[in-house]
Amino acid sequence: MTDKSGARIVIKSRQGQEETIQELAGEVLVRGDVIYIRYEEAEKGPTGGTTRALVKISGDEIKIMRHGEVESEQTFRSGHKLPGFYFSPFTKFHLSTVTHRLESRLAGAFGQVVWEYDLYVHDELSGNFNISLLIQEEA
């Protein structure tokens, strides 16, 4: 069964004392036990282009895929180090994430997912991030 609806997406990202909050319009699509969230990133890319994001929530894993001016992929699974990449018009690098915590509080397609991870770029620790992804039904 496929169920698609509009959604309000709130993404909070904290690295150290710095916190970023994005509020976006998007859509949620449910296919079986997998939830897909699609939205266009609020900020333009390095040369003014747009980037579309797709977040896939399945069981104990989250995958974020970005396409457009920025191309990237990150996967998060608690207790695992997983590979990814980031490509933009100005830089390209491979990365990996080590996820320390991943919790889902979802009722159907809506609710909240939070996770904490270390980001490695070229096998060097780049930072520790705490992410909160809130998915609300469009009013």
C-alpha positions in Angstrom: 0.0 0.0 0.0 1.2 3.5 -0.8 0.1 6.5 1.2 1.3 10.0 0.2 0.6 13.3 2.0 1.9 16.8 2.5 4.1 17.3 5.5 5.8 20.0 7.5 9.4 19.0 8.2 11.5 20.5 11.0 15.2 19.6 11.1 17.3 20.6 14.0 21.1 20.0 13.8 23.4 20.7 16.6 27.2 20.6 16.5 28.8 21.7 19.7 27.1 24.9 20.7 25.9 25.7 17.2 22.3 24.8 16.3 20.6 25.1 12.9 16.8 24.8 12.5 15.2 24.4 9.1 11.4 24.4 8.6 10.4 23.0 5.2 7.4 21.9 3.2 7.6 18.4 1.9 5.8 15.2 1.4 5.7 11.8 3.0 5.3 8.6 1.2 4.7 5.2 2.9 5.5 2.0 1.1 5.1 -1.0 3.4 7.3 -0.5 6.4 9.4 2.2 4.7 8.8 5.9 5.1 10.1 8.3 2.5 10.3 12.1 3.1 10.9 14.4 0.2 11.7 18.1 0.3 13.7 20.8 -1.4 16.5 22.3 0.7 15.8 25.8 1.9 19.2 27.3 1.0 20.5 27.5 -2.5 23.6 25.5 -3.4 27.1 27.0 -3.9 26.2 28.4 -7.3 22.6 29.2 -6.6 21.1 25.9 -7.7 18.6 23.7 -5.8 19.0 20.4 -4.1 16.3 17.9 -3.4 16.5 15.6 -0.5 15.0 12.2 0.1 15.1 10.7 3.6 14.4 6.9 3.8 13.4 5.6 7.2 13.4 1.8 7.4 13.6 -0.2 10.6 16.7 0.8 12.4 18.3 2.7 9.6 18.0 6.2 8.1 19.4 7.1 4.7 19.6 10.7 3.4 20.1 11.2 -0.4 20.6 14.6 -1.9 20.3 15.3 -5.6 20.7 18.5 -7.6 23.5 21.1 -7.2 24.8 19.0 -4.3 25.0 15.2 -4.5 25.4 13.3 -1.3 24.5 10.2 0.6 24.7 9.5 4.3 23.4 6.4 6.1 22.9 6.0 9.9 22.5 2.8 11.9 23.2 2.7 15.6 26.5 1.1 16.4 27.7 1.0 12.8 30.3 2.9 10.7 28.8 3.4 7.2 30.3 5.0 4.1 28.9 8.0 2.2 29.9 10.8 -0.1 29.5 14.6 -0.8 29.9 16.1 -4.2 29.4 19.8 -5.1 30.6 22.0 -7.9 33.6 23.0 -5.8 34.5 19.9 -3.8 34.2 16.1 -3.7 35.0 13.8 -0.8 34.1 10.5 0.7 32.8 10.4 4.3 31.6 8.0 6.9 29.2 8.2 9.8 29.5 6.4 13.2 26.0 6.5 14.7 25.9 6.4 18.5 22.1 6.7 19.0 19.1 6.4 16.7 15.5 6.6 18.1 12.2 6.7 16.3 9.0 7.9 17.8 6.6 7.6 14.8 2.9 7.0 14.6 2.5 5.9 11.0 4.4 8.4 8.9 4.5 11.2 11.4 6.5 11.9 14.5 10.1 12.4 15.3 13.4 10.6 14.7 16.5 11.7 16.6 20.1 10.5 16.1 23.7 11.3 17.1 26.7 10.6 15.0 30.3 11.3 14.4 31.2 12.5 10.9 34.5 11.4 9.4 35.9 13.0 6.2 38.9 11.2 4.7 39.0 9.1 7.9 39.5 12.1 10.1 36.9 13.1 12.7 35.1 16.3 11.4 32.5 16.7 14.2 29.8 15.2 16.3 26.2 16.0 15.4 22.8 15.6 17.0 19.9 15.6 14.6 16.2 15.9 15.3 13.8 15.3 12.3 10.2 16.2 13.1 7.5 15.1 10.5 4.1 16.8 11.0 1.0 16.4 9.0 0.4 19.4 6.8 -2.2 21.7 8.3 
